Amino acid sequence: MYKQLDLLKLLDLPYTPPSLKASTSTTVTVVELFAGAGGLALGLEEAGLKAQALIEIDKDAVGTLRHNRLDWKVIHDDVSHVSWESINADVVTGGFPCQAFSYAGKGLGFEDTRGTLFYEFARCVKAIKPKLFLAENVRGLISHQQGKTLKTVLSVLESLGYNVQYRLLNAVNYDVPQKRERVIIVGTLPGINFEYPAPSPKILTLRDALHNVPQSEGMKYSPRKAKVLALVPPGGCWRDLPEEIQKSYMMKSYYLTGGRTGMARRISWDEPSLTLTTSPSQKQTERCHPDETRPFTVREYARIQTFPDDWEFMGGIGSKYKQIGNAVPVNFAYHLGRSIVNALSKVSD
Protein backbone atom coordinates (compact mmCIF):
# COMPACT_ATOMS: atom_id res chain seq x y z
CA MET A 1 0.00 0.00 0.00
CA TYR A 2 1.52 3.28 -1.02
CA LYS A 3 2.10 6.08 1.44
CA GLN A 4 -0.77 8.38 0.46
CA LEU A 5 -3.28 5.65 1.19
CA ASP A 6 -2.07 5.02 4.74
CA LEU A 7 -5.59 6.06 5.67
CA LEU A 8 -7.07 3.09 3.82
CA LYS A 9 -4.48 0.74 5.24
CA LEU A 10 -5.30 1.94 8.74
CA LEU A 11 -8.96 1.19 8.13
CA ASP A 12 -8.18 -2.14 6.44
CA LEU A 13 -10.15 -1.08 3.38
CA PRO A 14 -9.69 -2.93 0.10
CA TYR A 15 -8.07 -0.93 -2.65
CA THR A 16 -7.15 -2.02 -6.16
CA PRO A 17 -5.81 0.59 -8.57
CA PRO A 18 -6.80 0.46 -12.24
CA SER A 19 -5.00 -2.37 -14.00
CA LEU A 20 -2.63 -1.54 -16.83
CA LYS A 21 -3.13 -3.42 -20.07
CA ALA A 22 0.46 -2.78 -21.04
CA SER A 23 3.55 -1.68 -19.16
CA THR A 24 5.88 1.17 -20.04
CA SER A 25 9.63 0.69 -20.11
CA THR A 26 10.34 4.33 -19.38
CA THR A 27 9.15 6.64 -16.62
CA VAL A 28 6.46 9.14 -17.53
CA THR A 29 7.74 12.67 -16.88
CA VAL A 30 5.65 15.67 -15.82
CA VAL A 31 5.96 19.44 -15.83
CA GLU A 32 3.51 21.17 -13.49
CA LEU A 33 2.52 24.83 -13.49
CA PHE A 34 1.01 26.48 -10.41
CA ALA A 35 2.30 23.59 -8.30
CA GLY A 36 1.22 24.97 -4.91
CA ALA A 37 1.98 22.75 -1.92
CA GLY A 38 2.42 19.63 -4.04
CA GLY A 39 -0.87 17.74 -3.75
CA LEU A 40 -1.12 17.02 -7.47
CA ALA A 41 2.59 16.29 -7.88
CA LEU A 42 2.64 13.98 -4.88
CA GLY A 43 -0.37 11.98 -6.06
CA LEU A 44 1.08 11.68 -9.56
CA GLU A 45 4.39 10.57 -8.09
CA GLU A 46 2.66 7.78 -6.19
CA ALA A 47 0.95 6.77 -9.44
CA GLY A 48 4.37 6.29 -11.04
CA LEU A 49 5.00 9.62 -12.77
CA LYS A 50 8.19 11.62 -12.28
CA ALA A 51 8.18 15.37 -11.69
CA GLN A 52 10.52 16.97 -14.24
CA ALA A 53 9.90 20.54 -13.10
CA LEU A 54 7.41 22.35 -10.87
CA ILE A 55 6.74 26.07 -11.22
CA GLU A 56 5.32 28.07 -8.34
CA ILE A 57 5.38 31.78 -7.47
CA ASP A 58 4.40 31.66 -3.79
CA LYS A 59 7.53 31.53 -1.61
CA ASP A 60 5.95 29.48 1.18
CA ALA A 61 4.61 26.89 -1.24
CA VAL A 62 8.05 26.74 -2.88
CA GLY A 63 9.52 26.19 0.58
CA THR A 64 7.05 23.35 1.18
CA LEU A 65 7.96 21.65 -2.10
CA ARG A 66 11.71 21.96 -1.56
CA HIS A 67 11.54 20.89 2.08
CA ASN A 68 9.65 17.68 1.35
CA ARG A 69 11.22 16.65 -1.94
CA LEU A 70 14.90 17.49 -2.29
CA ASP A 71 15.05 15.74 -5.67
CA TRP A 72 12.27 17.80 -7.29
CA LYS A 73 13.33 20.63 -9.57
CA VAL A 74 11.27 23.53 -8.21
CA ILE A 75 11.31 26.80 -10.15
CA HIS A 76 10.38 29.80 -8.00
CA ASP A 77 9.14 32.25 -10.61
CA ASP A 78 6.17 33.71 -12.42
CA VAL A 79 5.17 31.26 -15.18
CA SER A 80 5.22 34.09 -17.72
CA HIS A 81 8.98 34.36 -17.18
CA VAL A 82 9.69 30.68 -17.86
CA SER A 83 11.11 29.57 -21.21
CA TRP A 84 9.83 26.10 -22.09
CA GLU A 85 11.93 25.39 -25.15
CA SER A 86 14.66 23.54 -23.21
CA ILE A 87 12.23 21.44 -21.15
CA ASN A 88 10.91 18.07 -22.29
CA ALA A 89 8.11 16.10 -20.65
CA ASP A 90 5.47 13.52 -21.49
CA VAL A 91 2.78 15.30 -19.49
CA VAL A 92 1.95 18.92 -18.60
CA THR A 93 -0.34 19.58 -15.64
CA GLY A 94 -1.61 22.55 -13.67
CA GLY A 95 -4.61 24.33 -12.25
CA PHE A 96 -4.73 27.71 -13.96
CA PRO A 97 -7.01 30.26 -12.25
CA CYS A 98 -10.31 31.03 -13.96
CA GLN A 99 -9.92 34.46 -15.56
CA ALA A 100 -12.18 36.51 -17.80
CA PHE A 101 -11.37 37.13 -21.44
CA SER A 102 -12.46 40.09 -23.55
CA TYR A 103 -14.99 39.05 -26.18
CA ALA A 104 -14.72 42.02 -28.53
CA GLY A 105 -14.52 39.81 -31.61
CA LYS A 106 -16.29 36.68 -32.70
CA GLY A 107 -14.29 33.97 -30.98
CA LEU A 108 -10.85 33.90 -29.47
CA GLY A 109 -7.66 32.26 -30.63
CA PHE A 110 -4.50 31.43 -28.75
CA GLU A 111 -2.95 34.90 -29.04
CA ASP A 112 -6.15 36.60 -27.89
CA THR A 113 -5.85 35.00 -24.44
CA ARG A 114 -2.59 36.81 -23.67
CA GLY A 115 -2.34 38.29 -20.21
CA THR A 116 -4.21 35.42 -18.56
CA LEU A 117 -2.74 32.46 -16.71
CA PHE A 118 -4.58 30.15 -19.07
CA TYR A 119 -2.46 31.62 -21.87
CA GLU A 120 0.66 30.64 -19.93
CA PHE A 121 -0.63 27.08 -19.56
CA ALA A 122 -1.40 26.91 -23.29
CA ARG A 123 1.98 28.45 -24.13
CA CYS A 124 3.67 25.69 -22.13
CA VAL A 125 1.68 23.00 -23.94
CA LYS A 126 2.46 24.56 -27.31
CA ALA A 127 6.20 24.66 -26.59
CA ILE A 128 6.69 21.30 -24.87
CA LYS A 129 4.21 19.36 -27.03
CA PRO A 130 3.48 16.72 -24.37
CA LYS A 131 1.69 13.49 -25.18
CA LEU A 132 -1.01 14.46 -22.69
CA PHE A 133 -1.97 17.45 -20.58
CA LEU A 134 -4.26 17.70 -17.58
CA ALA A 135 -5.72 20.95 -16.23
CA GLU A 136 -7.71 21.22 -13.00
CA ASN A 137 -10.18 23.99 -12.26
CA VAL A 138 -13.11 24.91 -10.06
CA ARG A 139 -16.69 23.98 -10.94
CA GLY A 140 -17.40 27.63 -11.71
CA LEU A 141 -15.38 27.40 -14.93
CA ILE A 142 -18.34 25.63 -16.55
CA SER A 143 -20.67 28.62 -16.05
CA HIS A 144 -18.04 31.39 -16.07
CA GLN A 145 -19.16 34.16 -18.45
CA GLN A 146 -22.16 32.01 -19.48
CA GLY A 147 -19.86 29.19 -20.56
CA LYS A 148 -17.81 31.32 -22.94
CA THR A 149 -14.60 30.95 -20.94
CA LEU A 150 -14.66 27.15 -21.00
CA LYS A 151 -15.58 27.12 -24.68
CA THR A 152 -12.59 29.33 -25.44
CA VAL A 153 -10.25 27.23 -23.31
CA LEU A 154 -11.28 24.02 -25.09
CA SER A 155 -11.08 25.66 -28.53
CA VAL A 156 -7.58 27.05 -27.95
CA LEU A 157 -6.27 23.73 -26.63
CA GLU A 158 -7.80 21.85 -29.56
CA SER A 159 -6.10 24.29 -31.96
CA LEU A 160 -2.76 23.10 -30.59
CA GLY A 161 -3.40 19.66 -32.07
CA TYR A 162 -5.03 17.84 -29.15
CA ASN A 163 -8.17 15.84 -28.64
CA VAL A 164 -9.69 17.59 -25.63
CA GLN A 165 -12.33 16.44 -23.16
CA TYR A 166 -13.51 17.61 -19.78
CA ARG A 167 -15.49 16.17 -16.91
CA LEU A 168 -16.75 17.43 -13.56
CA LEU A 169 -15.45 15.02 -10.91
CA ASN A 170 -15.98 14.95 -7.15
CA ALA A 171 -12.93 14.03 -5.09
CA VAL A 172 -15.19 12.31 -2.55
CA ASN A 173 -15.50 9.47 -5.07
CA TYR A 174 -11.74 8.93 -5.13
CA ASP A 175 -10.69 8.06 -1.57
CA VAL A 176 -10.92 11.65 -0.34
CA PRO A 177 -13.06 12.35 2.77
CA GLN A 178 -14.28 15.64 1.31
CA LYS A 179 -16.93 16.82 -1.13
CA ARG A 180 -14.83 18.74 -3.62
CA GLU A 181 -15.95 19.17 -7.22
CA ARG A 182 -13.39 20.03 -9.86
CA VAL A 183 -13.36 20.32 -13.64
CA ILE A 184 -10.67 18.08 -15.10
CA ILE A 185 -9.64 18.96 -18.66
CA VAL A 186 -7.52 16.40 -20.48
CA GLY A 187 -5.89 16.73 -23.89
CA THR A 188 -4.22 13.90 -25.78
CA LEU A 189 -2.31 13.64 -29.02
CA PRO A 190 -4.01 11.57 -31.74
CA GLY A 191 -3.77 7.86 -30.99
CA ILE A 192 -3.84 8.24 -27.20
CA ASN A 193 -7.02 7.25 -25.38
CA PHE A 194 -7.52 8.69 -21.89
CA GLU A 195 -10.31 7.35 -19.70
CA TYR A 196 -11.32 9.10 -16.49
CA PRO A 197 -10.87 6.97 -13.36
CA ALA A 198 -13.75 4.88 -12.11
CA PRO A 199 -15.15 5.89 -8.69
CA SER A 200 -13.93 4.02 -5.62
CA PRO A 201 -16.45 1.70 -3.95
CA LYS A 202 -16.40 3.41 -0.54
CA ILE A 203 -17.06 6.99 0.56
CA LEU A 204 -14.70 8.03 3.36
CA THR A 205 -15.97 10.12 6.26
CA LEU A 206 -14.45 12.59 8.68
CA ARG A 207 -14.15 9.79 11.22
CA ASP A 208 -12.02 7.84 8.75
CA ALA A 209 -9.86 10.87 8.01
CA LEU A 210 -9.12 12.08 11.53
CA HIS A 211 -8.49 8.78 13.29
CA ASN A 212 -5.29 9.23 15.34
CA VAL A 213 -4.51 12.55 13.64
CA PRO A 214 -1.35 14.17 15.09
CA GLN A 215 -1.68 17.24 17.31
CA SER A 216 -0.89 20.53 15.58
CA GLU A 217 -1.46 24.26 15.57
CA GLY A 218 -4.82 25.65 14.57
CA MET A 219 -6.79 28.86 14.32
CA LYS A 220 -9.57 29.80 16.74
CA TYR A 221 -12.98 31.34 16.29
CA SER A 222 -13.77 34.79 17.61
CA PRO A 223 -15.71 34.68 20.91
CA ARG A 224 -18.90 35.74 19.10
CA LYS A 225 -18.59 33.06 16.41
CA ALA A 226 -17.69 30.38 18.96
CA LYS A 227 -20.77 31.25 21.01
CA VAL A 228 -22.98 30.80 17.95
CA LEU A 229 -21.36 27.60 16.69
CA ALA A 230 -21.61 26.06 20.15
CA LEU A 231 -25.36 25.90 19.51
CA VAL A 232 -25.00 23.91 16.25
CA PRO A 233 -25.15 20.08 16.44
CA PRO A 234 -22.85 17.80 14.38
CA GLY A 235 -24.08 17.79 10.78
CA GLY A 236 -26.02 21.00 11.43
CA CYS A 237 -25.78 24.57 10.18
CA TRP A 238 -27.44 27.97 10.61
CA ARG A 239 -30.88 26.40 10.26
CA ASP A 240 -30.42 24.77 13.68
CA LEU A 241 -30.05 28.14 15.41
CA PRO A 242 -32.89 30.10 17.00
CA GLU A 243 -34.38 32.48 14.46
CA GLU A 244 -33.20 35.65 16.17
CA ILE A 245 -29.63 34.33 16.26
CA GLN A 246 -29.91 33.33 12.61
CA LYS A 247 -30.81 36.90 11.68
CA SER A 248 -28.15 38.57 13.81
CA TYR A 249 -25.40 36.17 12.74
CA MET A 250 -26.17 35.96 9.03
CA MET A 251 -27.34 39.55 8.59
CA LYS A 252 -28.13 40.21 4.89
CA SER A 253 -27.39 36.60 3.97
CA TYR A 254 -30.41 35.52 6.00
CA TYR A 255 -32.69 37.02 3.37
CA LEU A 256 -30.96 35.45 0.37
CA THR A 257 -32.25 32.39 -1.43
CA GLY A 258 -30.30 29.17 -1.81
CA GLY A 259 -29.07 26.52 0.60
CA ARG A 260 -26.31 28.44 2.38
CA THR A 261 -25.55 25.18 4.22
CA GLY A 262 -21.89 26.15 4.55
CA MET A 263 -22.77 28.90 7.00
CA ALA A 264 -22.33 28.08 10.70
CA ARG A 265 -21.67 24.49 9.62
CA ARG A 266 -20.47 21.82 12.04
CA ILE A 267 -19.32 18.67 10.25
CA SER A 268 -20.52 15.27 11.47
CA TRP A 269 -18.12 12.41 12.12
CA ASP A 270 -20.14 10.21 9.79
CA GLU A 271 -20.07 12.39 6.68
CA PRO A 272 -17.31 13.68 4.40
CA SER A 273 -16.17 17.24 5.01
CA LEU A 274 -17.52 20.02 2.86
CA THR A 275 -14.97 21.58 0.51
CA LEU A 276 -12.09 23.03 2.50
CA THR A 277 -11.43 26.72 1.88
CA THR A 278 -8.22 28.69 2.24
CA SER A 279 -9.18 29.75 5.76
CA PRO A 280 -10.84 27.47 8.34
CA SER A 281 -12.67 30.33 10.04
CA GLN A 282 -13.62 32.18 6.86
CA LYS A 283 -16.89 34.06 7.08
CA GLN A 284 -19.89 32.13 5.75
CA THR A 285 -17.89 28.94 5.06
CA GLU A 286 -17.32 27.57 8.54
CA ARG A 287 -16.08 24.00 8.90
CA CYS A 288 -16.43 23.34 12.62
CA HIS A 289 -15.01 20.27 14.36
CA PRO A 290 -17.73 17.71 15.27
CA ASP A 291 -17.10 17.70 19.03
CA GLU A 292 -15.09 20.81 19.80
CA THR A 293 -16.14 24.33 18.90
CA ARG A 294 -13.13 25.20 16.80
CA PRO A 295 -11.91 25.07 13.20
CA PHE A 296 -9.95 22.08 11.97
CA THR A 297 -6.24 22.21 12.81
CA VAL A 298 -3.48 22.29 10.18
CA ARG A 299 -2.92 18.54 10.37
CA GLU A 300 -6.65 17.87 10.29
CA TYR A 301 -6.88 20.04 7.19
CA ALA A 302 -4.01 18.08 5.65
CA ARG A 303 -5.64 14.72 6.50
CA ILE A 304 -8.89 15.80 4.85
CA GLN A 305 -6.85 16.69 1.75
CA THR A 306 -5.13 13.26 2.09
CA PHE A 307 -1.61 14.62 2.57
CA PRO A 308 0.58 12.20 4.53
CA ASP A 309 1.37 13.16 8.11
CA ASP A 310 5.07 13.62 7.32
CA TRP A 311 4.38 16.25 4.62
CA GLU A 312 5.36 19.51 6.31
CA PHE A 313 4.07 22.93 5.27
CA MET A 314 6.28 26.01 5.42
CA GLY A 315 5.27 29.54 6.39
CA GLY A 316 2.92 31.03 8.95
CA ILE A 317 -0.30 29.37 10.02
CA GLY A 318 -2.43 31.39 7.58
CA SER A 319 -0.17 30.40 4.71
CA LYS A 320 -0.30 26.73 5.71
CA TYR A 321 -4.09 26.71 5.64
CA LYS A 322 -4.07 28.49 2.28
CA GLN A 323 -1.62 26.01 0.76
CA ILE A 324 -3.64 23.03 1.96
CA GLY A 325 -7.00 24.53 1.04
CA ASN A 326 -5.83 25.28 -2.51
CA ALA A 327 -4.25 21.88 -3.10
CA VAL A 328 -5.47 19.03 -5.25
CA PRO A 329 -6.23 16.17 -2.81
CA VAL A 330 -3.39 13.69 -3.02
CA ASN A 331 -5.55 10.58 -3.38
CA PHE A 332 -7.61 12.25 -6.11
CA ALA A 333 -4.38 13.06 -7.96
CA TYR A 334 -3.27 9.45 -7.57
CA HIS A 335 -6.36 8.16 -9.36
CA LEU A 336 -5.91 10.70 -12.15
CA GLY A 337 -2.25 9.67 -12.37
CA ARG A 338 -3.10 6.01 -12.80
CA SER A 339 -5.43 6.93 -15.65
CA ILE A 340 -2.58 8.91 -17.25
CA VAL A 341 -0.18 5.98 -16.92
CA ASN A 342 -2.80 3.64 -18.30
CA ALA A 343 -3.37 5.86 -21.34
CA LEU A 344 0.32 6.34 -22.10
CA SER A 345 1.26 2.70 -21.46
CA LYS A 346 -0.71 1.68 -24.52
CA VAL A 347 1.27 3.99 -26.81
CA SER A 348 4.52 2.94 -28.39
CA ASP A 349 7.04 5.59 -29.39
Rosetta blueprint (number, residue, H / E / L):
1 M L
2 Y L
3 K H
4 Q H
5 L H
6 D H
7 L H
8 L H
9 K H
10 L H
11 L L
12 D L
13 L L
14 P L
15 Y L
16 T L
17 P L
18 P L
19 S L
20 L L
21 K L
22 A L
23 S L
24 T L
25 S L
26 T L
27 T L
28 V E
29 T E
30 V E
31 V E
32 E E
33 L E
34 F L
35 A L
36 G L
37 A L
38 G L
39 G H
40 L H
41 A H
42 L H
43 G H
44 L H
45 E H
46 E H
47 A L
48 G L
49 L E
50 K E
51 A E
52 Q E
53 A E
54 L E
55 I E
56 E E
57 I L
58 D L
59 K H
60 D H
61 A H
62 V H
63 G H
64 T H
65 L H
66 R H
67 H H
68 N H
69 R L
70 L L
71 D L
72 W L
73 K L
74 V E
75 I E
76 H E
77 D L
78 D L
79 V H
80 S H
81 H H
82 V L
83 S L
84 W L
85 E L
86 S L
87 I L
88 N L
89 A L
90 D L
91 V E
92 V E
93 T E
94 G E
95 G L
96 F L
97 P L
98 C L
99 Q L
100 A L
101 F L
102 S L
103 Y L
104 A L
105 G L
106 K L
107 G L
108 L L
109 G L
110 F L
111 E H
112 D H
113 T H
114 R L
115 G L
116 T L
117 L H
118 F H
119 Y H
120 E H
121 F H
122 A H
123 R H
124 C H
125 V H
126 K H
127 A H
128 I H
129 K L
130 P L
131 K L
132 L E
133 F E
134 L E
135 A E
136 E E
137 N E
138 V E
139 R H
140 G H
141 L H
142 I L
143 S L
144 H H
145 Q H
146 Q H
147 G H
148 K H
149 T H
150 L H
151 K H
152 T H
153 V H
154 L H
155 S H
156 V H
157 L H
158 E H
159 S H
160 L L
161 G L
162 Y L
163 N E
164 V E
165 Q E
166 Y E
167 R E
168 L E
169 L E
170 N E
171 A H
172 V H
173 N H
174 Y L
175 D L
176 V L
177 P L
178 Q E
179 K L
180 R L
181 E E
182 R E
183 V E
184 I E
185 I E
186 V E
187 G E
188 T E
189 L L
190 P L
191 G L
192 I L
193 N L
194 F L
195 E L
196 Y L
197 P L
198 A L
199 P L
200 S L
201 P L
202 K L
203 I L
204 L L
205 T L
206 L H
207 R H
208 D H
209 A H
210 L H
211 H L
212 N L
213 V L
214 P L
215 Q L
216 S L
217 E L
218 G L
219 M L
220 K L
221 Y L
222 S L
223 P H
224 R H
225 K H
226 A H
227 K H
228 V H
229 L H
230 A L
231 L L
232 V L
233 P L
234 P L
235 G L
236 G L
237 C L
238 W H
239 R H
240 D H
241 L L
242 P L
243 E H
244 E H
245 I H
246 Q H
247 K H
248 S H
249 Y H
250 M H
251 M H
252 K H
253 S H
254 Y H
255 Y H
256 L L
257 T L
258 G L
259 G L
260 R L
261 T L
262 G L
263 M L
264 A L
265 R L
266 R E
267 I L
268 S L
269 W L
270 D L
271 E L
272 P L
273 S E
274 L L
275 T L
276 L L
277 T L
278 T L
279 S L
280 P L
281 S L
282 Q L
283 K L
284 Q L
285 T L
286 E L
287 R L
288 C E
289 H L
290 P L
291 D L
292 E L
293 T L
294 R L
295 P E
296 F L
297 T L
298 V H
299 R H
300 E H
301 Y H
302 A H
303 R H
304 I H
305 Q L
306 T L
307 F L
308 P L
309 D L
310 D L
311 W L
312 E L
313 F L
314 M L
315 G L
316 G L
317 I H
318 G H
319 S H
320 K H
321 Y H
322 K H
323 Q H
324 I H
325 G H
326 N H
327 A L
328 V L
329 P L
330 V H
331 N H
332 F H
333 A H
334 Y H
335 H H
336 L H
337 G H
338 R H
339 S H
340 I H
341 V H
342 N H
343 A H
344 L H
345 S H
346 K L
347 V L
348 S L
349 D L
